[in-house]
């Protein structure tokens, strides 16, 4: 935890690049039940109603279909 400030410049650069492209940064978690794996990554995301709605529908579909 003490060393985290050493990496602030990296995240600041990624955040700035995302903002210039009209995006935001989001941590995304993925749980693969079949492989028993959990991953998290930092991704660019467009903040819009439709992107949130599509993500929600996709997650719901995956949960309902067991995929």
Backbone as a printed PyTorch tensor [residue, N CA C, xyz], in Angstrom:
tensor([[[  0.8260,  -1.1970,   0.0000],
         [  0.0000,   0.0000,   0.0000],
         [  0.8660,   1.2570,   0.0000]],

        [[  1.9920,   1.1870,   0.6560],
         [  2.8480,   2.3570,   0.7460],
         [  3.4080,   2.7710,  -0.6060]],

        [[  3.5570,   1.8060,  -1.5140],
         [  4.1450,   2.0990,  -2.8240],
         [  3.1260,   2.5260,  -3.8710]],

        [[  1.8480,   2.4590,  -3.5580],
         [  0.8260,   2.8100,  -4.5520],
         [  1.0260,   4.1850,  -5.1850]],

        [[  1.3990,   5.2030,  -4.4390],
         [  1.6010,   6.5150,  -5.0720],
         [  2.6490,   6.5090,  -6.1920]],

        [[  3.5410,   5.5480,  -6.1810],
         [  4.5440,   5.4480,  -7.2400],
         [  3.9090,   5.1750,  -8.6040]],

        [[  2.7140,   4.6370,  -8.6060],
         [  2.0470,   4.2580,  -9.8550],
         [  0.9450,   5.2270, -10.2690]],

        [[  0.7580,   6.2740,  -9.5060],
         [ -0.2880,   7.2530,  -9.8170],
         [ -0.1150,   7.8510, -11.2070]],

        [[  1.1120,   8.1090, -11.6170],
         [  1.3330,   8.7200, -12.9250],
         [  0.8570,   7.8170, -14.0640]],

        [[  0.9410,   6.5150, -13.8730],
         [  0.4780,   5.5770, -14.9030],
         [ -1.0430,   5.6510, -15.0370]],

        [[ -1.7390,   5.6150, -13.9040],
         [ -3.2000,   5.7020, -13.9430],
         [ -3.6620,   7.0710, -14.4170]],

        [[ -2.9580,   8.1240, -14.0340],
         [ -3.3160,   9.4640, -14.4960],
         [ -3.2270,   9.5590, -16.0150]],

        [[ -2.1800,   8.9710, -16.5870],
         [ -2.0230,   8.9770, -18.0470],
         [ -3.1620,   8.2100, -18.7160]],

        [[ -3.4860,   7.0290, -18.1990],
         [ -4.5780,   6.2290, -18.7740],
         [ -5.9150,   6.9610, -18.6530]],

        [[ -6.1370,   7.6010, -17.5070],
         [ -7.3780,   8.3420, -17.2900],
         [ -7.4810,   9.5140, -18.2700]],

        [[ -6.3780,  10.2140, -18.4700],
         [ -6.3600,  11.3580, -19.3880],
         [ -6.6270,  10.9040, -20.8200]],

        [[ -5.9810,   9.8290, -21.2390],
         [ -6.1840,   9.2970, -22.5890],
         [ -7.6350,   8.8660, -22.7970]],

        [[ -8.2010,   8.2280, -21.7880],
         [ -9.6000,   7.7990, -21.8910],
         [-10.5220,   9.0100, -21.9980]],

        [[-10.2880,  10.0260, -21.1880],
         [-11.1300,  11.2250, -21.2100],
         [-11.0420,  11.9310, -22.5510]],

        [[ -9.8510,  11.9880, -23.1260],
         [ -9.6890,  12.6260, -24.4400],
         [-10.4610,  11.8880, -25.5250]],

        [[-10.6640,  10.5960, -25.3400],
         [-11.4220,   9.7840, -26.2980],
         [-12.9090,   9.7320, -25.9410]],

        [[-13.3090,  10.4690, -24.8880],
         [-14.7090,  10.4640, -24.4800],
         [-15.0950,   9.2560, -23.6520]],

        [[-14.1090,   8.6190, -23.0450],
         [-14.3440,   7.4190, -22.2430],
         [-14.0100,   7.6750, -20.7840]],

        [[-14.2750,   6.6700, -19.9690],
         [-13.8740,   6.6610, -18.5670],
         [-13.1860,   5.3210, -18.3140]],

        [[-12.4770,   5.2240, -17.2100],
         [-11.8590,   3.9600, -16.8170],
         [-12.7460,   3.2700, -15.7910]],

        [[-12.8740,   1.9670, -15.9470],
         [-13.6730,   1.1810, -15.0130],
         [-12.9320,  -0.1170, -14.7150]],

        [[-12.9920,  -0.5290, -13.4650],
         [-12.4960,  -1.8580, -13.1310],
         [-13.6100,  -2.8420, -13.4460]],

        [[-13.2630,  -3.8750, -14.1950],
         [-14.2340,  -4.8670, -14.6240],
         [-13.8320,  -6.2130, -14.0300]],

        [[-14.7650,  -6.8430, -13.3630],
         [-14.5140,  -8.1590, -12.7880],
         [-15.1990,  -9.2340, -13.6010]],

        [[-14.5020, -10.3410, -13.8130],
         [-15.0530, -11.4620, -14.5650],
         [-14.9040, -12.7190, -13.7170]],

        [[-16.0030, -13.4230, -13.5640],
         [-15.9800, -14.6850, -12.8210],
         [-16.3190, -15.8060, -13.7990]],

        [[-15.3770, -16.7130, -13.9880],
         [-15.5700, -17.8630, -14.8570],
         [-15.7880, -19.0770, -13.9540]],

        [[-17.0450, -19.4520, -13.7930],
         [-17.3950, -20.5300, -12.8740],
         [-16.8360, -21.8610, -13.3510]],

        [[-16.9140, -22.1090, -14.6480],
         [-16.4440, -23.3920, -15.1770],
         [-14.9500, -23.5890, -14.9450]],

        [[-14.1740, -22.5360, -15.1590],
         [-12.7230, -22.6250, -14.9860],
         [-12.2790, -22.3030, -13.5610]],

        [[-13.2270, -21.8690, -12.7450],
         [-12.9480, -21.4740, -11.3620],
         [-11.8790, -20.3800, -11.3170]],

        [[-12.0850, -19.3440, -12.1440],
         [-11.1620, -18.2180, -12.2230],
         [-11.8950, -16.9110, -11.9630]],

        [[-11.2020, -16.0010, -11.3190],
         [-11.7110, -14.6530, -11.1050],
         [-10.6400, -13.6880, -11.5820]],

        [[-11.0360, -12.7450, -12.4400],
         [-10.0980, -11.7660, -12.9730],
         [-10.6830, -10.3760, -12.8430]],

        [[ -9.8040,  -9.4130, -12.7080],
         [-10.2130,  -8.0050, -12.7030],
         [ -9.2380,  -7.2500, -13.5860]],

        [[ -9.7600,  -6.3110, -14.3610],
         [ -8.8940,  -5.5060, -15.2050],
         [ -9.4640,  -4.1060, -15.3430]],

        [[ -8.6190,  -3.2010, -15.7620],
         [ -9.0020,  -1.8160, -15.9650],
         [ -9.2930,  -1.6300, -17.4410]],

        [[-10.5100,  -1.1620, -17.7650],
         [-10.9130,  -0.9970, -19.1540],
         [-11.4690,   0.3940, -19.3950]],

        [[-11.3710,   0.8110, -20.6470],
         [-12.0520,   2.0300, -21.0660],
         [-13.5230,   1.7010, -21.2950]],

        [[-14.3650,   2.6440, -20.9690],
         [-15.7890,   2.4250, -21.1320],
         [-16.4500,   3.7300, -21.5350]],

        [[-17.4020,   3.6360, -22.4380],
         [-18.1980,   4.8030, -22.8130],
         [-19.3370,   4.9010, -21.8250]],

        [[-19.4700,   6.0420, -21.2230],
         [-20.5440,   6.2350, -20.2600],
         [-21.7970,   6.6950, -20.9930]],

        [[-22.6810,   5.7810, -21.2310],
         [-23.9520,   6.1420, -21.8500],
         [-25.0300,   5.2070, -21.3290]],

        [[-26.2340,   5.6540, -21.4530],
         [-27.3600,   4.8430, -21.0080],
         [-27.3840,   3.5070, -21.7420]],

        [[-27.1380,   3.5390, -23.0520],
         [-27.2440,   2.3240, -23.8500],
         [-26.1410,   1.3270, -23.5270]],

        [[-24.9320,   1.8130, -23.2670],
         [-23.8660,   0.8810, -22.9190],
         [-24.1460,   0.2180, -21.5800]],

        [[-24.6950,   0.9680, -20.6270],
         [-25.0560,   0.3790, -19.3330],
         [-26.1720,  -0.6420, -19.5100]],

        [[-27.1510,  -0.3060, -20.3350],
         [-28.2690,  -1.2080, -20.5690],
         [-27.8020,  -2.4910, -21.2500]],

        [[-26.9470,  -2.3740, -22.2550],
         [-26.4450,  -3.5650, -22.9390],
         [-25.6410,  -4.4500, -22.0030]],

        [[-24.8260,  -3.8450, -21.1600],
         [-24.0350,  -4.6290, -20.2200],
         [-24.9540,  -5.3700, -19.2480]],

        [[-25.9800,  -4.6890, -18.7580],
         [-26.9160,  -5.3050, -17.8340],
         [-27.6450,  -6.4710, -18.5020]],

        [[-28.0890,  -6.2710, -19.7340],
         [-28.7850,  -7.3390, -20.4430],
         [-27.8600,  -8.5240, -20.7030]],

        [[-26.6030,  -8.2480, -21.0380],
         [-25.6520,  -9.3250, -21.2860],
         [-25.4110, -10.1340, -20.0210]],

        [[-25.1810,  -9.4560, -18.9230],
         [-24.9390, -10.1440, -17.6540],
         [-26.1550, -10.9720, -17.2740]],

        [[-27.3240, -10.3970, -17.4380],
         [-28.5480, -11.1270, -17.1170],
         [-28.6880, -12.3750, -18.0090]],

        [[-28.3840, -12.2170, -19.2960],
         [-28.4550, -13.3280, -20.2310],
         [-27.4850, -14.4410, -19.8100]],

        [[-26.2550, -14.0680, -19.4800],
         [-25.2560, -15.0520, -19.0830],
         [-25.7150, -15.7850, -17.8170]],

        [[-26.2410, -15.0530, -16.8720],
         [-26.6950, -15.6730, -15.6240],
         [-27.8670, -16.6130, -15.8840]],

        [[-28.8170, -16.1650, -16.7040],
         [-29.9960, -16.9880, -16.9720],
         [-29.6630, -18.2270, -17.7940]],

        [[-28.6780, -18.1090, -18.6830],
         [-28.3360, -19.2370, -19.5480],
         [-27.2300, -20.1170, -18.9790]],

        [[-26.7220, -19.7150, -17.8370],
         [-25.6900, -20.5190, -17.2030],
         [-24.3520, -20.4780, -17.9180]],

        [[-24.1700, -19.4620, -18.7730],
         [-22.9360, -19.4020, -19.5570],
         [-21.9500, -18.5160, -18.9920]]])
